[in-house]
């Protein structure tokens, strides 16, 4: 009877240790996923800011080029119209341009590789 009692105690200790390790793995995995998510978010914000600056300077250059042929006021109106059309195109195609890639990224980040690194390396081969 005492041998069975010792086995039960050993099994219970093993289960507690497994639970602690599982919880520790969950914490490390969530930190890793959050780090990737935040770094990609910061990279996206920086990219948007740099692209906005680039569009600003490109539009100024295009206005100056058009100003050689048209009055300056019309050049700025044309560039404003180009940006309105660009904004309308982004709004119309927001699902394939914005929503779908973000959903794919988040699903890959949080749902893939839940089995562990050994499983994902076998899938790549």
SVG drawing of the C-alpha trace seen along z (x, -y; Angstrom):
<svg xmlns="http://www.w3.org/2000/svg" viewBox="-15 -80 28 82">
<polyline fill="none" stroke="black" stroke-width="0.4" points="0.0,0.0 2.8,-2.4 4.4,-1.7 1.2,-2.8 1.1,-5.9 4.6,-6.7 3.8,-6.3 0.8,-8.6 2.9,-11.2 5.6,-10.9 2.9,-11.2 1.3,-14.2 4.8,-15.9 5.4,-15.2 2.1,-16.6 2.7,-19.8 6.2,-20.2 4.7,-19.6 2.0,-22.3 4.7,-24.8 6.8,-24.1 3.7,-24.4 2.8,-27.7 6.4,-29.0 6.4,-28.0 3.1,-29.8 4.5,-33.0 7.6,-32.8 5.6,-32.1 3.3,-35.0 6.2,-37.4 7.7,-36.2 4.5,-36.7 3.9,-40.1 7.4,-41.2 7.0,-40.2 3.6,-41.9 4.8,-45.2 8.0,-45.3 6.0,-44.8 3.5,-47.5 6.3,-50.0 7.9,-49.1 4.6,-49.7 4.2,-53.1 7.7,-54.1 7.1,-52.9 3.9,-54.9 5.6,-58.1 8.5,-57.7 6.1,-57.0 4.0,-60.1 7.2,-62.2 8.2,-60.7 4.7,-61.3 4.9,-64.9 8.1,-65.6 7.1,-63.8 3.9,-65.7 5.8,-69.0 8.1,-68.0 5.2,-67.1 3.5,-70.4 6.6,-72.2 6.9,-70.2 3.3,-70.9 3.7,-74.6 5.9,-75.0 2.8,-74.2 -0.2,-75.1 -1.0,-77.8 0.2,-76.8 -3.4,-76.7 -4.4,-74.1 -1.3,-72.1 -2.2,-71.9 -5.8,-71.0 -4.6,-68.2 -2.4,-66.8 -5.3,-67.0 -7.4,-65.1 -4.7,-62.5 -4.6,-62.0 -8.4,-61.8 -8.4,-59.1 -5.6,-57.3 -7.6,-57.5 -10.7,-56.2 -8.8,-53.3 -7.4,-52.4 -11.0,-52.6 -12.4,-50.4 -9.7,-47.8 -9.2,-47.9 -10.2,-44.3 -7.4,-42.8 -4.9,-45.6 -5.2,-46.0 -7.6,-43.6 -6.6,-40.3 -2.8,-40.7 -3.2,-41.8 -5.5,-38.9 -3.1,-36.5 -0.2,-37.9 -2.0,-37.7 -3.3,-34.2 0.2,-33.0 1.7,-34.7 -0.8,-33.4 -2.2,-30.2 0.7,-28.6 3.6,-26.9 1.5,-26.0 3.0,-22.5 6.5,-23.7 9.6,-24.4 10.2,-20.7 6.9,-20.4 7.3,-23.6 10.7,-22.7 9.4,-19.4 6.6,-21.2 9.1,-23.5 10.9,-20.6"/>
</svg>
